[in-house]
Amino acid sequence: MTAAQRGGLAASVVLAVVGVAAVLGGLGYGVTVEGGEIGPGFLPTMAGGLVAVFAVLDAVGRLRNRRDAPSQAELITATTSRPEDGVALADPADPGAATTSTQSIHSPLDADAEEVDIFGRTQRQRNRMLAIVLGLVVATLVMVQVVGFLLAFVLLLFVIAVFVEHRRVLPSAVVAVAAGAVTYGIFVLLLRVPLPTGLLGLI
Amino acid sequence: MIDNLVLGFSTAFTPENLLWCFIGVLLGTVIGLMPGLGSTTGVAILIPLTLTLEPVTALIMLAGIYYGAQYGGTITSVLISTPGEAASVVTTLDGYQMAKNGKAGSALAISAIGSFVAAIISLALLMWLAPPLADLALNFGPVQNLAIMILGLVIVVAFAGGSLSRGLMMAAAGLLISTVGVATGFSDARFTFGSINLLSGIPFVEVMIGLFAVGEVLHQIRIGADAPIRTRFRDMVISRGELKRSAGPILRGSGIGFVLGILPGAGSTLASFMAYGIEKRVSPRKAMFGKGAIEGVAAPESANNAAANANFVPTLALGIPGGGTTAVLLGAFTVYGLQPGPRLFETQPTLIWGLLVSFFIGNVMLLVLNLPLAPVFAQMLRIPYGYLYPIILLTSFVGAYSVSNNMFSVVLVFVFGVVGWLMKELDLPMAPLVLGLVLGPLFEKALVQTSAIGQGSFLVLLQSPISVGILLFAVLLMAGPKIAARFAVRRAPRGTVAADDAVRQPERDEAGR
């Protein structure tokens, strides 16, 4: 069983639990009211029940290891990589060759750990980048309470560009400040959104 | 009809609406050509910006983003073989080959022209078809409306592809999320866990921004960087011969696109694959396909634009979105306090006809913009993703905050961003979830009313001929396109096989932008 299959199975199990919990909650709200008509608990019970049933079906399907219809990503890969069409998949040596960036042409959880992108980053490194970015976003949301919304996010932009993406410091700073300024112009000045200024109360 | 058009023109031609239409199509082009940014993401991020506008102006702009993105997606397909939009995937096959042969200009020009012709044809059909359909739907009671919503959910699931149980699971999950908070008609707070913020339910815009914008960013970080752009561009000239060869494909593409686009859930990706497959079959220059045939660009580009417009037929006339982006647009209607559905044609004629006429204006703008300026837009592709995605994050969070001036929205965006990313990783379709969420409150209302009519029994669903017909229609539509796709492929032995399979998937994909 691959990581993707394990992940899918875990998701199905979690959803099944959520579904059952929703059914129990829904029953508590009252499925029917007097006169036999449906009550506030009907839709939660129905939707929760359906989630649970289909999650179990999906989990069973995954366990049986039944091959699903190929995902669009795989199909696009198949379509674009047919050699007779002279279109190759993204190749580091041939920038501009076919790649479908908006699709997951790599199935990430299954991806070969040795596979590198154009910056020579392995899947493992990219996973770490994702974890770092997630952590940074959480840190930023906490920082908003202290330094305010705009400053926290300008800082986030700068930190991601410099430390995660290894862009040069000066251009990164310019981009971050410019993005902050445009946001300030549109949201604070134009739309009059009172962005939180945090404990410092700067901007 | 003439009255309506006059009304539409007088609404759409105000300086303000023209300006926002222009902003919409311009942003749409840019969003469409950015790999990793699609029309669904674009519309979701920008809904908060439109909250201060008049609903008609806001919708004109958001719709502009939607069809503008269809033009923009082409530019990347042709120049770097990277579709900016799922609907432009098939354009890479011949478009990129044309660019390699030094014919990028012709490829971009013919797709702009084809898109424009298709837009005008499909717009006329849309204006002609939607009002009578809405009229028909106006006679529907709760029972029939319930049947229609079941139809919508079932079809979106059917087109979401992959595993059927997974699609149904996500549709039910969407319905479940929609039950959070106090429902109309009931006084009980459901699943709020004591949170005041959840009393009014889980807000739609925040979920969309999280799923589509933040989720996409997280997904992109993980799949790695794109190849950088190295494309030389020549002038936008197109020969008379090329135009002549493209006329047939454009017209056929428009027809196929419209028919498929009208089916709720079928979407423009399916349309573009079908149009390419059919063109490859009927063309006298079969051998050229895949080697830079202009027909292979003209047909799918016309088809995806026609389908984008046709998507509005069920969206406006029935309140059932035709695709992922129209589902988000439908959510925008509710954000502006408009109840989507057939009644809109009666209660909001200014809005509906102003919006429809704006499509015409927007497409003219897009043609004028794209014919000479496609190379300029292509420069946008040089922005490194390392700068772009933090900016997308900033825009997403600040936009979400501005909806209700509440940090809770920001937290919701983050939570649904992680959910959206996980769904992408695990291949769970998003369109059914979105549709379940959008339709949830209406669905519950129809359920309550139906059960009241049937005194607690839902058998009334099977007593109305119309609702039985609609439910049968759902079954037919589920089977129909698959049969059609099979038919299209059987006679195209090689080359479109993948397209055949891909048609099962377009919806999920479209919503996944």
Boltz contact constraints between the chains, C-beta under 6 A:
constraints:
  - contact:
      token1: [A, 7]
      token2: [B, 426]
      max_distance: 6.0
  - contact:
      token1: [A, 8]
      token2: [B, 426]
      max_distance: 6.0
  - contact:
      token1: [A, 11]
      token2: [B, 426]
      max_distance: 6.0
  - contact:
      token1: [A, 22]
      token2: [B, 176]
      max_distance: 6.0
  - contact:
      token1: [A, 29]
      token2: [B, 188]
      max_distance: 6.0
  - contact:
      token1: [A, 29]
      token2: [B, 190]
      max_distance: 6.0
  - contact:
      token1: [A, 36]
      token2: [B, 456]
      max_distance: 6.0
  - contact:
      token1: [A, 37]
      token2: [B, 451]
      max_distance: 6.0
  - contact:
      token1: [A, 37]
      token2: [B, 452]
      max_distance: 6.0
  - contact:
      token1: [A, 37]
      token2: [B, 456]
      max_distance: 6.0
  - contact:
      token1: [A, 38]
      token2: [B, 448]
      max_distance: 6.0
  - contact:
      token1: [A, 38]
      token2: [B, 451]
      max_distance: 6.0
  - contact:
      token1: [A, 40]
      token2: [B, 186]
      max_distance: 6.0
  - contact:
      token1: [A, 40]
      token2: [B, 188]
      max_distance: 6.0
  - contact:
      token1: [A, 43]
      token2: [B, 179]
      max_distance: 6.0
  - contact:
      token1: [A, 43]
      token2: [B, 444]
      max_distance: 6.0
  - contact:
      token1: [A, 44]
      token2: [B, 179]
      max_distance: 6.0
  - contact:
      token1: [A, 44]
      token2: [B, 190]
      max_distance: 6.0
  - contact:
      token1: [A, 47]
      token2: [B, 172]
      max_distance: 6.0
  - contact:
      token1: [A, 47]
      token2: [B, 175]
      max_distance: 6.0
  - contact:
      token1: [A, 47]
      token2: [B, 176]
      max_distance: 6.0
  - contact:
      token1: [A, 48]
      token2: [B, 176]
      max_distance: 6.0
  - contact:
      token1: [A, 50]
      token2: [B, 172]
      max_distance: 6.0
  - contact:
      token1: [A, 51]
      token2: [B, 169]
      max_distance: 6.0
  - contact:
      token1: [A, 51]
      token2: [B, 172]
      max_distance: 6.0
  - contact:
      token1: [A, 51]
      token2: [B, 173]
      max_distance: 6.0
  - contact:
      token1: [A, 51]
      token2: [B, 176]
      max_distance: 6.0
  - contact:
      token1: [A, 54]
      token2: [B, 165]
      max_distance: 6.0
  - contact:
      token1: [A, 54]
      token2: [B, 168]
      max_distance: 6.0
  - contact:
      token1: [A, 54]
      token2: [B, 169]
      max_distance: 6.0
  - contact:
      token1: [A, 55]
      token2: [B, 169]
      max_distance: 6.0
  - contact:
      token1: [A, 57]
      token2: [B, 165]
      max_distance: 6.0
  - contact:
      token1: [A, 58]
      token2: [B, 165]
      max_distance: 6.0
  - contact:
      token1: [A, 58]
      token2: [B, 166]
      max_distance: 6.0
  - contact:
      token1: [A, 68]
      token2: [B, 162]
      max_distance: 6.0
  - contact:
      token1: [A, 68]
      token2: [B, 163]
      max_distance: 6.0
  - contact:
      token1: [A, 69]
      token2: [B, 161]
      max_distance: 6.0
  - contact:
      token1: [A, 69]
      token2: [B, 162]
      max_distance: 6.0
  - contact:
      token1: [A, 69]
      token2: [B, 504]
      max_distance: 6.0
  - contact:
      token1: [A, 70]
      token2: [B, 501]
      max_distance: 6.0
  - contact:
      token1: [A, 71]
      token2: [B, 427]
      max_distance: 6.0
  - contact:
      token1: [A, 72]
      token2: [B, 502]
      max_distance: 6.0
  - contact:
      token1: [A, 72]
      token2: [B, 505]
      max_distance: 6.0
  - contact:
      token1: [A, 72]
      token2: [B, 509]
      max_distance: 6.0
  - contact:
      token1: [A, 75]
      token2: [B, 498]
      max_distance: 6.0
  - contact:
      token1: [A, 75]
      token2: [B, 501]
      max_distance: 6.0
  - contact:
      token1: [A, 75]
      token2: [B, 502]
      max_distance: 6.0
  - contact:
      token1: [A, 76]
      token2: [B, 89]
      max_distance: 6.0
  - contact:
      token1: [A, 78]
      token2: [B, 498]
      max_distance: 6.0
  - contact:
      token1: [A, 79]
      token2: [B, 498]
      max_distance: 6.0
  - contact:
      token1: [A, 85]
      token2: [B, 93]
      max_distance: 6.0
  - contact:
      token1: [A, 85]
      token2: [B, 290]
      max_distance: 6.0
  - contact:
      token1: [A, 90]
      token2: [B, 227]
      max_distance: 6.0
  - contact:
      token1: [A, 95]
      token2: [B, 227]
      max_distance: 6.0
  - contact:
      token1: [A, 95]
      token2: [B, 228]
      max_distance: 6.0
  - contact:
      token1: [A, 95]
      token2: [B, 230]
      max_distance: 6.0
  - contact:
      token1: [A, 96]
      token2: [B, 80]
      max_distance: 6.0
  - contact:
      token1: [A, 96]
      token2: [B, 230]
      max_distance: 6.0
  - contact:
      token1: [A, 98]
      token2: [B, 81]
      max_distance: 6.0
  - contact:
      token1: [A, 99]
      token2: [B, 82]
      max_distance: 6.0
  - contact:
      token1: [A, 99]
      token2: [B, 227]
      max_distance: 6.0
  - contact:
      token1: [A, 100]
      token2: [B, 83]
      max_distance: 6.0
  - contact:
      token1: [A, 101]
      token2: [B, 35]
      max_distance: 6.0
  - contact:
      token1: [A, 101]
      token2: [B, 36]
      max_distance: 6.0
  - contact:
      token1: [A, 101]
      token2: [B, 82]
      max_distance: 6.0
  - contact:
      token1: [A, 101]
      token2: [B, 226]
      max_distance: 6.0
  - contact:
      token1: [A, 102]
      token2: [B, 35]
      max_distance: 6.0
  - contact:
      token1: [A, 102]
      token2: [B, 36]
      max_distance: 6.0
  - contact:
      token1: [A, 104]
      token2: [B, 223]
      max_distance: 6.0
  - contact:
      token1: [A, 106]
      token2: [B, 223]
      max_distance: 6.0
  - contact:
      token1: [A, 108]
      token2: [B, 222]
      max_distance: 6.0
  - contact:
      token1: [A, 108]
      token2: [B, 223]
      max_distance: 6.0
  - contact:
      token1: [A, 117]
      token2: [B, 224]
      max_distance: 6.0
  - contact:
      token1: [A, 117]
      token2: [B, 225]
      max_distance: 6.0
  - contact:
      token1: [A, 118]
      token2: [B, 225]
      max_distance: 6.0
  - contact:
      token1: [A, 118]
      token2: [B, 227]
      max_distance: 6.0
  - contact:
      token1: [A, 119]
      token2: [B, 225]
      max_distance: 6.0
  - contact:
      token1: [A, 126]
      token2: [B, 222]
      max_distance: 6.0
  - contact:
      token1: [A, 126]
      token2: [B, 224]
      max_distance: 6.0
  - contact:
      token1: [A, 129]
      token2: [B, 221]
      max_distance: 6.0
  - contact:
      token1: [A, 130]
      token2: [B, 221]
      max_distance: 6.0
  - contact:
      token1: [A, 130]
      token2: [B, 222]
      max_distance: 6.0
  - contact:
      token1: [A, 133]
      token2: [B, 221]
      max_distance: 6.0
  - contact:
      token1: [A, 153]
      token2: [B, 394]
      max_distance: 6.0
  - contact:
      token1: [A, 157]
      token2: [B, 390]
      max_distance: 6.0
  - contact:
      token1: [A, 160]
      token2: [B, 390]
      max_distance: 6.0
  - contact:
      token1: [A, 161]
      token2: [B, 386]
      max_distance: 6.0
  - contact:
      token1: [A, 161]
      token2: [B, 387]
      max_distance: 6.0
  - contact:
      token1: [A, 165]
      token2: [B, 386]
      max_distance: 6.0
  - contact:
      token1: [A, 167]
      token2: [B, 386]
      max_distance: 6.0
  - contact:
      token1: [A, 175]
      token2: [B, 387]
      max_distance: 6.0
  - contact:
      token1: [A, 179]
      token2: [B, 391]
      max_distance: 6.0
  - contact:
      token1: [A, 179]
      token2: [B, 394]
      max_distance: 6.0
  - contact:
      token1: [A, 183]
      token2: [B, 398]
      max_distance: 6.0
  - contact:
      token1: [A, 187]
      token2: [B, 398]
      max_distance: 6.0
  - contact:
      token1: [A, 187]
      token2: [B, 402]
      max_distance: 6.0
  - contact:
      token1: [A, 191]
      token2: [B, 52]
      max_distance: 6.0
  - contact:
      token1: [A, 193]
      token2: [B, 402]
      max_distance: 6.0
